[in-house]
Amino acid sequence: MHAAVAAIVLIAGFAVTVVWEPARPLRKLLVVFAVLVAAQWLVYTKIDELPVVAGWLRDRSGGSAAR
């Protein structure tokens, strides 16, 4: 949900940079924010579901599960 809201805000920001000339220099910053939002979405929705990550989260010993 948070990533969707951030994506909507970014799309609106890009639309403003297309229409309003003084806002055009903000495009580079909006691209950085878009990459950060995409990375957050990837980590919280895809990488978090990987079995190896789930194993690390279950192992409270702080060491390797193979010992």
Phi, psi and omega in degrees: 000318180295322179293325179293318178296317179297322178295320179296317178297319179295319178297318177296320178297317177296322178297320178295321181291336177284321186276320189252114184303315181296343181270356184300324178297344179284351182301319180298319178295320178294326176295318178298315178298322179297320178295319179295319178294319178296320178295319178298316179299316181299314182293314186280340183249329185251307183292326179297336182272353181293140182300322182294323178290320178299322177296319178296322181289330178283330184282107182269359184284340181085355180250189180283144179283348183278352182289000000 
